[in-house]
């Protein structure tokens, strides 16, 4: 099956909080790219669901808050408990936030 991703995803382990339909959830970002993240989630969401995602990049003074859209979701196996993963595409990133994400990714690539 051909690869659908437009950019390289890099492994991370970042705490995240996200809101959907006026309810908040805690999760973890397990990989990141210039276009989105893979998010470990306590529940499954439908493709096209919109979320507001908040996470802290190392070395940045405050959390990033971004709009995202669920691209896909599924079960993460081997966790012991039922856990879900979501592919989330960033939506309408302000240039300053896109630059912060790009700089973080470049730093990961050099490490």
N, C-alpha and C positions, 0 to 999 in steps of 0.2 A: 504494500500500500504506500503511495507517495506521501512524503512529509508535507504537512499543512502549515507548519510554523514558518513565519517569515524571518525570524531572527533566532540566534543562538540563545538557549536557556542555560543558566549557570546555577549550580546547587548553592543554596543558602539555608539558613535556619533562623528565620526572623519572626518574632512575635507579631501578631496582627489582630486587629479588631475590625469587624465590618458590620454594617447595618443593612438590613433589607426589610422593607415593609414595616418600618417603625419598630423593629426588634433588633437588638444587638447580639453579636456572636463573637467569641474568641476563636482564633485559629492560628495557623503557622504558615508562613510562606516557605515552601521547600525548594522552589527555583524561581528565577527572575530573568526577564529579558527586557529589551527596550519597549516591547509591545504589551507585556503582561506578566502574570505570575501563575504558578501552580500553588493553590491554597488548600491546606488541610483544614477541613471543616467539620463541625459536629453534626451537620445534616446535609442532605443532598438538596441542591437547587436545580431549577430547570434552565436549560439553555435560553438565553435572552433575558434572564432575570438581571435586573440592575442592582448593584450594590455600591455602597460608599465604603472604601477600604482605607484604613489608617495603619501605618507601620513606620518604624524608625530605622533609618539607614545608619550604620555605624559612622561616627564622625560628624553627623549632622546634628544641629542644635535642637531641632524639634521634629515631631512626626510629620510624615507626608500624608496628606489626605487626597485621595484620588477617586474618581468615578470609574466603575468597571462594569463590564457585562459578562455574565457567565457564558462561556463558549461551549463547555461540556462538563459533565460530572460523572463520577463513578466511585466505586468502593476501593479503599486502599486495603490490600491484603497483608496479613502478617502482623497486624498491630495488636492482636489479642481482643480488642473491642471493635465494634463496628465503627469505622471511621471512613470519612468521605474525602474525596479530592475534587477540586474544581479548577478547571482552566479558566482564568479570568483575563479578559482583554481590557487594557486601559482605554478609557474613552475621554476625548477632549482634554488631554493633559496640557496644563499651562506650560509655556516654554521653560520657565525656571524649574519646575518639577521634572520635566523631561531631561533637562540638563543634569540635575542631581542624580537621576537614575542612570543616565549615560556615564557620568563620571564614576559612579559606584561600580558599574559593570566593567569599565576600563580598568579600574583598580583590581577587581577580581581576576581579570585576564592576565594581569602582570604578576599576580601572587603565585 
